[in-house]
Amino acid sequence: MASGLFLGGAVAALVTAAMPAPHSGGIADPPPDKIVIDVATVNGSGCRPGSAAVAVSEDNTAFTVTYSEYLAQVGGNSDPTAFRKNCQLSLIVHVPSGFTYAIAQADYRGFASLQSGANAVQRSSYYFQGSSQTVFKNHTFNGALNDNWQATDTTDWANLVYAPCGVQRNFNINTELRVNAGSSSPSKVSFMTMDSTDGDINTVYHMAWKQCPAK
């Protein structure tokens, strides 16, 4: 995994190909110029400073968030508060002039080891600064389970919420992991992670682009 959370820094990607014409319905192809993302703030029991990183895809169609210590667990000698972990990220997304973006899809990944009778919930919400927070979307996983997991949140094209044109608004991401012992043995540990030790497991936010109206 890329080391550290780039507080006050930036992760950028360039696209060298020329931009094709916009699609119908106002949806445009990604801008050819670099997209830069700064991390404004990071808070939460699942992502202390230095344990998450952000990167933009080379084609400007998505950005990823990779965690290294995002783990919730219950049972055995687990800390009583460890059953729930959360993370709140506030990102400053710098986009080329004349364009705006929305999040069309978010893919969440991790690993789960759940005893028979235990269950876990992954929750997520994201919104632009100054706008109403979206409703949390929940994904439930039941034991017995010992495998990688994936959950996807998708927004219909007609319902995409775009960042306002010409105004800088932070993009806020709230996520949560919760593990419940259920009917499993209290002596056995169940856990769920949204982290990665090799950089291959991450959260991917897929971006939809639109050209802003001419001034």
Secondary structure, DSSP 8 states (H G I E B T S, - for coil): ---S--BT--EEE---S------GGGEE---SS-EEEEEEEEESTT--TTSEEEEE-TTSSEEEEEESS-EEEESTT--TTTTEEEEEEEEEEE--TTEEEEEEEEEEEEEEEE-TT-EEEEEEEEEETTS-----EEEEEESSEEEEEEEEEE--GGG-----TTS---EEEEEEEEEE-TTS-TTS-EEEE---SSS---EEEEEEEEE----
